[in-house]
Amino acid sequence: MADKLLLRAEVRTEFGKGAARRARRANQIPAVIYGHGDDPRHVLLEGHATMLAVRNPNALITLDIEGEDQMVVPKDIQREALRPFIVHMDLLAVRKGERIVVDVPVEVIGEPAQGLEHMLDQVTVPVEADATALPESVSIDITDRDENALPEHLILPAGSELQLDDMESPIVTIYEPQEQDTESDTETTGDEPQEGDETSEGDAGEEDADDSE
């Protein structure tokens, strides 16, 4: 299940690119809290502690906003293009007992039948669960399978429900690898000179002499 974490936050009062840069220099991450029909709340989070907290993308976080507790889960995390640093976050406000839908990573267990290979087609799937008990992952067992693994083969934690509209598309494709045809390649790699490329040793010598003048 998702981790339950406590992070300190402060109300954000300055906005714009300059304010955001100053916040990041101070090891703070700008964030917005949405949910329950309330107006969005702008806050600043502890940089390093927040990056550790959201290693699990569905972590349940309790924010201490200047003495007021608010439970949230990450909804959108924006990172720098070339580095993993977080530049902004959208957070969803949740309550105890509330059920929400989140995208959960799929974990593949085992290997398919002998001689076959597999490819994970759906890296995450939408799952509905209690906000205080969000699964970190769901699993699918392909041990000795010789057919595609479908959504019905997913193993979900108790209390979780799959929210896929398409139940026919495979989660994991099982296939027979194709042998690479190298025979045709070897037929065209001979050392025979091509038409128009024939040059005698004498001609080559004359060209070398001309070049040396």
LUMZAKOL-194648 format. One record per residue (C-alpha): x, y, z; residue in one letter. Coordinates in Angstrom, 2 decimals. Example, Ala and Ser with C-alpha at 12.3 -4.5 7.8 and 13.67 -1.06 7.14 Angstrom:
<pts>
((12.30,-4.50,7.80),"A")
((13.67,-1.06,7.14),"S")
</pts>
This chain:
<pts>
((0.00,0.00,0.00),"M")
((1.01,3.62,-0.40),"A")
((3.31,5.15,2.15),"D")
((1.87,7.64,4.63),"K")
((4.24,10.59,4.91),"L")
((4.34,13.93,6.69),"L")
((5.72,17.00,4.93),"L")
((5.84,20.60,6.08),"R")
((4.44,23.21,3.72),"A")
((3.95,26.94,3.74),"E")
((1.43,29.13,1.95),"V")
((2.84,30.57,-1.25),"R")
((2.38,34.32,-1.56),"T")
((4.73,35.19,-4.45),"E")
((4.14,34.07,-8.01),"F")
((5.80,34.26,-11.41),"G")
((8.98,32.79,-12.87),"K")
((11.26,34.86,-10.67),"G")
((9.49,33.76,-7.49),"A")
((9.59,30.13,-8.63),"A")
((13.34,30.33,-9.26),"R")
((13.91,31.85,-5.82),"R")
((11.85,29.08,-4.24),"A")
((13.87,26.37,-5.97),"R")
((17.14,28.02,-4.93),"R")
((15.82,27.84,-1.37),"A")
((15.18,24.08,-1.83),"N")
((11.41,24.52,-2.09),"Q")
((8.97,23.13,-4.66),"I")
((5.89,25.13,-5.77),"P")
((2.69,23.07,-5.64),"A")
((-1.06,23.50,-6.07),"V")
((-3.69,21.57,-4.10),"I")
((-7.01,20.80,-5.84),"Y")
((-10.11,18.89,-4.83),"G")
((-13.52,18.77,-3.13),"H")
((-14.72,21.83,-5.04),"G")
((-12.50,24.16,-3.02),"D")
((-10.40,26.94,-4.52),"D")
((-6.85,25.82,-5.43),"P")
((-4.30,26.35,-2.67),"R")
((-0.76,27.38,-3.56),"H")
((1.97,26.08,-1.26),"V")
((5.72,25.57,-1.09),"L")
((7.08,22.13,-0.13),"L")
((10.40,20.98,1.24),"E")
((12.49,20.08,-1.82),"G")
((14.60,17.08,-0.80),"H")
((11.98,15.52,1.49),"A")
((9.32,15.85,-1.22),"T")
((11.51,14.21,-3.87),"M")
((12.04,11.26,-1.54),"L")
((8.32,11.07,-0.75),"A")
((7.15,10.87,-4.36),"V")
((9.46,8.06,-5.39),"R")
((6.20,6.18,-4.97),"N")
((3.97,8.13,-7.40),"P")
((0.83,7.26,-5.39),"N")
((2.21,8.12,-1.96),"A")
((-0.33,9.34,0.59),"L")
((1.10,12.55,2.03),"I")
((-0.09,14.56,5.02),"T")
((0.87,18.19,4.61),"L")
((1.40,20.35,7.66),"D")
((0.38,23.71,6.16),"I")
((1.41,26.13,8.86),"E")
((-0.28,24.02,11.54),"G")
((-3.20,22.71,9.43),"E")
((-3.13,19.06,8.27),"D")
((-4.23,18.17,4.74),"Q")
((-4.00,14.71,3.17),"M")
((-3.00,14.71,-0.51),"V")
((-1.77,12.37,-3.23),"V")
((0.42,13.46,-6.18),"P")
((-1.59,14.08,-9.34),"K")
((1.01,15.55,-11.69),"D")
((4.76,15.96,-11.21),"I")
((6.73,18.23,-13.55),"Q")
((10.49,17.65,-13.69),"R")
((13.38,19.39,-15.38),"E")
((14.08,18.20,-18.91),"A")
((17.64,16.98,-18.31),"L")
((17.64,16.37,-14.57),"R")
((15.22,14.58,-12.23),"P")
((14.58,17.67,-10.09),"F")
((10.92,18.55,-9.52),"I")
((9.90,22.04,-10.66),"V")
((6.15,21.91,-9.86),"H")
((3.50,19.54,-8.51),"M")
((-0.28,19.22,-8.65),"D")
((-1.72,17.56,-5.54),"L")
((-5.19,16.06,-5.04),"L")
((-6.80,16.69,-1.65),"A")
((-8.30,13.50,-0.17),"V")
((-10.18,12.44,2.95),"R")
((-10.16,9.24,4.98),"K")
((-12.63,6.76,3.52),"G")
((-12.71,8.49,0.12),"E")
((-12.12,6.31,-2.95),"R")
((-10.10,7.69,-5.85),"I")
((-8.74,6.41,-9.17),"V")
((-4.97,6.38,-9.71),"V")
((-2.65,4.89,-12.32),"D")
((-0.77,1.97,-10.78),"V")
((2.38,0.32,-12.23),"P")
((2.09,-3.27,-13.50),"V")
((4.63,-5.78,-12.19),"E")
((5.25,-8.89,-14.34),"V")
((5.88,-12.14,-12.48),"I")
((7.64,-15.12,-14.06),"G")
((8.54,-16.04,-17.63),"E")
((6.37,-17.40,-20.46),"P")
((6.50,-20.96,-21.82),"A")
((9.82,-22.21,-23.15),"Q")
((10.90,-20.59,-26.42),"G")
((8.52,-17.65,-26.06),"L")
((9.16,-14.04,-25.10),"E")
((6.96,-11.32,-23.64),"H")
((6.38,-7.58,-23.93),"M")
((4.59,-5.40,-21.38),"L")
((1.98,-3.44,-23.35),"D")
((0.37,-1.49,-20.51),"Q")
((2.92,-0.13,-18.05),"V")
((0.21,1.24,-15.73),"T")
((-3.51,0.58,-15.26),"V")
((-6.20,2.72,-13.59),"P")
((-7.28,1.35,-10.22),"V")
((-9.91,2.61,-7.78),"E")
((-9.06,2.24,-4.09),"A")
((-9.40,3.92,-0.72),"D")
((-7.25,7.05,-0.69),"A")
((-5.56,5.86,2.49),"T")
((-4.78,2.41,1.04),"A")
((-3.59,3.00,-2.52),"L")
((-1.64,0.07,-4.01),"P")
((1.95,0.69,-5.06),"E")
((1.60,-1.83,-7.90),"S")
((-0.54,-4.62,-9.32),"V")
((0.92,-7.87,-10.60),"S")
((0.31,-10.25,-13.46),"I")
((1.71,-13.80,-13.51),"D")
((2.88,-15.05,-16.91),"I")
((4.68,-18.17,-15.65),"T")
((4.62,-20.81,-18.45),"D")
((1.93,-18.90,-20.36),"R")
((1.72,-19.42,-24.14),"D")
((-1.05,-16.85,-24.69),"E")
((-1.41,-13.13,-24.06),"N")
((-2.18,-12.04,-20.50),"A")
((-5.35,-9.94,-20.38),"L")
((-6.73,-7.50,-17.79),"P")
((-8.70,-10.36,-16.21),"E")
((-5.38,-11.95,-15.24),"H")
((-4.25,-8.98,-13.13),"L")
((-3.84,-9.63,-9.42),"I")
((-5.24,-6.68,-7.45),"L")
((-4.90,-6.04,-3.71),"P")
((-8.03,-6.47,-1.63),"A")
((-10.31,-3.45,-1.81),"G")
((-9.01,-2.34,-5.22),"S")
((-11.02,-2.36,-8.44),"E")
((-9.74,-2.16,-12.00),"L")
((-11.16,0.77,-13.99),"Q")
((-10.20,-0.21,-17.55),"L")
((-12.74,0.37,-20.32),"D")
((-10.98,-1.99,-22.73),"D")
((-10.83,-5.47,-21.22),"M")
((-9.76,-7.19,-24.46),"E")
((-6.39,-5.54,-25.14),"S")
((-3.49,-7.51,-23.64),"P")
((-1.58,-6.32,-20.63),"I")
((1.35,-8.54,-21.65),"V")
((1.86,-9.92,-25.17),"T")
((3.34,-13.42,-25.41),"I")
((5.06,-14.11,-28.73),"Y")
((7.49,-16.39,-30.56),"E")
((10.69,-14.56,-31.49),"P")
((11.47,-14.37,-35.20),"Q")
((14.80,-15.75,-36.41),"E")
((16.87,-13.19,-38.29),"Q")
((17.44,-14.15,-41.95),"D")
((21.20,-13.75,-42.46),"T")
((21.49,-15.96,-45.55),"E")
((20.42,-13.22,-47.96),"S")
((22.92,-10.81,-46.40),"D")
((25.89,-13.13,-46.99),"T")
((24.98,-13.55,-50.65),"E")
((25.60,-9.85,-51.31),"T")
((28.84,-9.41,-49.36),"T")
((31.31,-10.90,-51.86),"G")
((34.57,-9.25,-52.83),"D")
((33.95,-9.35,-56.58),"E")
((34.48,-5.97,-58.26),"P")
((31.39,-4.22,-59.52),"Q")
((30.94,-3.29,-63.18),"E")
((32.76,-0.06,-63.99),"G")
((35.07,-0.30,-60.98),"D")
((37.85,-2.41,-62.63),"E")
((41.26,-0.71,-62.46),"T")
((44.54,-2.39,-63.41),"S")
((47.59,-2.19,-61.20),"E")
((49.33,-0.23,-63.95),"G")
((46.58,2.33,-64.12),"D")
((46.63,2.64,-60.33),"A")
((50.39,3.25,-60.44),"G")
((50.00,5.96,-63.08),"E")
((47.32,7.69,-60.98),"E")
((49.63,7.63,-57.94),"D")
((52.41,9.16,-60.00),"A")
((50.15,11.90,-61.31),"D")
((49.08,12.71,-57.77),"D")
((52.69,13.04,-56.60),"S")
((53.58,15.73,-59.13),"E")
</pts>
